[in-house]
Amino acid sequence: MFFSTTPRPESLRAIADVKLFPYWLDDPAKPESTPPLTSQIETDLAVIGGGFTGLWTALQAKQVDPNRDVVLLEAGEVAIGASGRNGGFCAASLTHTLDNGLSHWEKELPKLIQLGRDNLDGIEATIKRFDIDCDFIRSGEIGVAVEEYQIADLHEEVEQAKQYGVPVHFFDQNEMRARINSPSFLAGAIDMSNAMLNPARLAWGLKRACLGLGVRFFEGTPVTELEERRETILLKTPHGQVKARHVAMATNAFPPLLKHLSLYVVPVYDYALMTEPLSKAQHDAIGWHGREGLSDNANQFHYSQMTSDGRILWGGYDAIYYRNNGVDPHFENRPASFALLADHFSQTFPQLEGLRFTHAWGGVIDTCSRYAVFWGKAYRGKLAYAMGYTGLGVGASRFGARVMLDLLSGKKTELTELQMVKSKPFPFPPEPFRSPIINFTRWSLERADRNAGKRNIWLKTLDALGLGFDS
Ligand SMILES: Cc1cc2nc3c(=O)[nH]c(=O)nc-3n(C[C@H](O)[C@H](O)[C@H](O)COP(=O)(O)OP(=O)(O)OC[C@H]3O[C@@H](n4cnc5c(N)ncnc54)[C@H](O)[C@@H]3O)c2cc1C
């Protein structure tokens, strides 16, 4: 089934009253922000960024050494970045997909799979230990085929998963539609190693846990400049300064304080909608009683979750790069993407005709050419960074944070010696070449989706080099 490229009037009506704000952040459970930094302070560890990577860094630093002083500086509010805007898929995989892991780190893949499982167990244990109410559920995630050729891809994924002991099971069309009923679903494969959750609630719970362990938070505090001193780094902010022995940079797709990192990361905007709660009759019409995550197997894919209060989050498809690494709040509103998403939703679930959307939003993703987090150090080992999750950082960010802490310790550890940690992604070309190359790649991916998955010479070349563009 091809997804439409021109939205129908009824789809526009379904989004007519949306609130242009992330559903997850529009929640009475949102905690008060902490005041900005207005003085000169010193610390053992300064964390820049209050998304999952920054929060996990601060939490794990305190858990390892409760005497270490830890400060977290956030430009806006905790969870205002990708961490409060995502689909809520919390994957065990650290490598984006098994296939991507195979193409980059075949030898250490079994170890990375085990580290990924331990990481997800660690997330679940933290949620229990700090009593974080974030609807965490090990419901698994279903990849669906919406075109004939994708069925073969699913079979291949299941076979590959079997070889590596990853619990993925195939559903034929009847089994798939018995779980989640859409006339466009031809088959499915469920990966039982993944969980689903409410991301903003997790981020706020981690903030509460950090505060309880003594982490000092300063929200509304952008770090504008870093200056190396002999034993410390000075972090400058509009109304105060921090002298830090170590710095963990967790700023994701936002303009990096270390300029050269722009070579490795492309900021890409991804968009999502949330429906009103389904009535019992609507819910029964589509099934989906297990809260499994859902995504289709195209290059330009949709992802979806059923929330605990019976709404459907529906996002993806468009992945928009704005010229010159554009990152700006006004890019979060893209009516054309919202209209397409609404139209694709009604194509997928025609039984839900008349269901309206309540929220629409966008968020920025840190795309890198290897689709998986990478790390590095600067200022003679006093600063470490982790970025490049490429749309799959809800789970992997805890691992990204652990590795940063190991790098800052200056010691060789099991994690610092991983090839995945030692290597960097292939850089993207700078502007003015970046825009046309990305747009040509997107055009090629769209064409492949409309041509039974057949990839043109450009995509085949990128595949052969282990490179790509994804969200
Ligand atoms: C629409 C959307 C859907 C997604 N869906 C999924 C999904 O279902 N599953 C999944 O695994 N991943 C998903 N992702 C990706 C996932 O959300 C991210 O990988 C993850 O949240 C990254 O966390 P982070 O802490 O590294 O970044 P962020 O959450 O973006 O946090 C970075 C923080 O740094 C702050 N900051 C930036 N610069 C400065 C500065 N100079 N000084 C101080 N603070 C600064 C920002 O304000 C921001 O709060 C999605 C992303 C988007 C946008």
The ligand as an SDF file (V2000), in Angstrom:
LIG
                    3D

 53 58  0  0  0  0  0  0  0  0999 V2000
    9.8600   13.0660   17.5680 C   0  0  0  0  0  0  0  0  0  0  0  0
   10.9020   12.1310   18.1210 C   0  0  0  0  0  0  0  0  0  0  0  0
   10.5940   10.7750   18.2830 C   0  0  0  0  0  0  0  0  0  0  0  0
   11.5370    9.9030   18.8140 C   0  0  0  0  0  0  0  0  0  0  0  0
   11.1760    8.6100   19.0970 N   0  0  0  0  0  0  0  0  0  0  0  0
   12.0360    7.7970   19.7570 C   0  0  0  0  0  0  0  0  0  0  0  0
   11.6240    6.5280   20.2370 C   0  0  0  0  0  0  0  0  0  0  0  0
   10.4580    6.1560   20.1580 O   0  0  0  0  0  0  0  0  0  0  0  0
   12.5570    5.7360   20.8190 N   0  0  0  0  0  0  0  0  0  0  0  0
   13.8420    6.1310   20.9830 C   0  0  0  0  0  0  0  0  0  0  0  0
   14.6490    5.3660   21.5030 O   0  0  0  0  0  0  0  0  0  0  0  0
   14.2410    7.3670   20.6100 N   0  0  0  0  0  0  0  0  0  0  0  0
   13.3680    8.2120   20.0290 C   0  0  0  0  0  0  0  0  0  0  0  0
   13.7560    9.4800   19.7070 N   0  0  0  0  0  0  0  0  0  0  0  0
   15.1250    9.9020   20.0510 C   0  0  0  0  0  0  0  0  0  0  0  0
   15.2960   10.1010   21.5540 C   0  0  0  0  0  0  0  0  0  0  0  0
   14.2620   10.9230   22.0330 O   0  0  0  0  0  0  0  0  0  0  0  0
   16.6600   10.7300   21.8110 C   0  0  0  0  0  0  0  0  0  0  0  0
   17.6680    9.8980   21.2520 O   0  0  0  0  0  0  0  0  0  0  0  0
   16.9760   10.9100   23.2900 C   0  0  0  0  0  0  0  0  0  0  0  0
   15.9290   11.5330   23.9610 O   0  0  0  0  0  0  0  0  0  0  0  0
   18.2590   11.7180   23.4060 C   0  0  0  0  0  0  0  0  0  0  0  0
   18.4030   12.2080   24.7200 O   0  0  0  0  0  0  0  0  0  0  0  0
   19.4880   13.3240   24.9770 P   0  0  0  0  0  0  0  0  0  0  0  0
   19.4870   13.5810   26.4230 O   0  0  0  0  0  0  0  0  0  0  0  0
   20.7800   12.9110   24.3730 O   0  0  0  0  0  0  0  0  0  0  0  0
   18.9850   14.5790   24.1720 O   0  0  0  0  0  0  0  0  0  0  0  0
   17.8290   15.6710   24.4860 P   0  0  0  0  0  0  0  0  0  0  0  0
   16.6670   15.0650   25.1520 O   0  0  0  0  0  0  0  0  0  0  0  0
   17.5940   16.4070   23.2310 O   0  0  0  0  0  0  0  0  0  0  0  0
   18.5170   16.6060   25.5430 O   0  0  0  0  0  0  0  0  0  0  0  0
   19.5140   17.5380   25.2240 C   0  0  0  0  0  0  0  0  0  0  0  0
   19.3090   18.7200   26.1610 C   0  0  0  0  0  0  0  0  0  0  0  0
   20.4410   19.5640   26.1030 O   0  0  0  0  0  0  0  0  0  0  0  0
   19.9890   20.8950   26.2780 C   0  0  0  0  0  0  0  0  0  0  0  0
   21.0290   21.7770   25.7540 N   0  0  0  0  0  0  0  0  0  0  0  0
   21.4510   21.8720   24.4810 C   0  0  0  0  0  0  0  0  0  0  0  0
   22.4710   22.7720   24.3880 N   0  0  0  0  0  0  0  0  0  0  0  0
   22.6880   23.2420   25.6430 C   0  0  0  0  0  0  0  0  0  0  0  0
   23.5990   24.1870   26.2050 C   0  0  0  0  0  0  0  0  0  0  0  0
   24.5080   24.8200   25.4410 N   0  0  0  0  0  0  0  0  0  0  0  0
   23.5380   24.4460   27.5280 N   0  0  0  0  0  0  0  0  0  0  0  0
   22.6330   23.7980   28.3130 C   0  0  0  0  0  0  0  0  0  0  0  0
   21.7410   22.8910   27.8320 N   0  0  0  0  0  0  0  0  0  0  0  0
   21.7760   22.6080   26.5160 C   0  0  0  0  0  0  0  0  0  0  0  0
   18.6770   20.9430   25.4940 C   0  0  0  0  0  0  0  0  0  0  0  0
   17.8520   22.0070   25.9170 O   0  0  0  0  0  0  0  0  0  0  0  0
   18.0930   19.5630   25.7870 C   0  0  0  0  0  0  0  0  0  0  0  0
   17.1860   19.5870   26.8870 O   0  0  0  0  0  0  0  0  0  0  0  0
   12.8430   10.3730   19.1510 C   0  0  0  0  0  0  0  0  0  0  0  0
   13.1550   11.7230   18.9800 C   0  0  0  0  0  0  0  0  0  0  0  0
   12.1990   12.5950   18.4760 C   0  0  0  0  0  0  0  0  0  0  0  0
   12.5550   14.0450   18.3240 C   0  0  0  0  0  0  0  0  0  0  0  0
  1  2  1  0
  2  3  1  0
  2 52  2  0
  3  4  2  0
  4  5  1  0
  4 50  1  0
  5  6  2  0
  6  7  1  0
  6 13  1  0
  7  8  2  0
  7  9  1  0
  9 10  1  0
 10 11  2  0
 10 12  1  0
 12 13  2  0
 13 14  1  0
 14 15  1  0
 14 50  1  0
 15 16  1  0
 16 17  1  0
 16 18  1  0
 18 19  1  0
 18 20  1  0
 20 21  1  0
 20 22  1  0
 22 23  1  0
 23 24  1  0
 24 25  2  0
 24 26  1  0
 24 27  1  0
 27 28  1  0
 28 29  2  0
 28 30  1  0
 28 31  1  0
 31 32  1  0
 32 33  1  0
 33 34  1  0
 33 48  1  0
 34 35  1  0
 35 36  1  0
 35 46  1  0
 36 37  1  0
 36 45  1  0
 37 38  2  0
 38 39  1  0
 39 40  1  0
 39 45  2  0
 40 41  1  0
 40 42  2  0
 42 43  1  0
 43 44  2  0
 44 45  1  0
 46 47  1  0
 46 48  1  0
 48 49  1  0
 50 51  2  0
 51 52  1  0
 52 53  1  0
M  END
$$$$
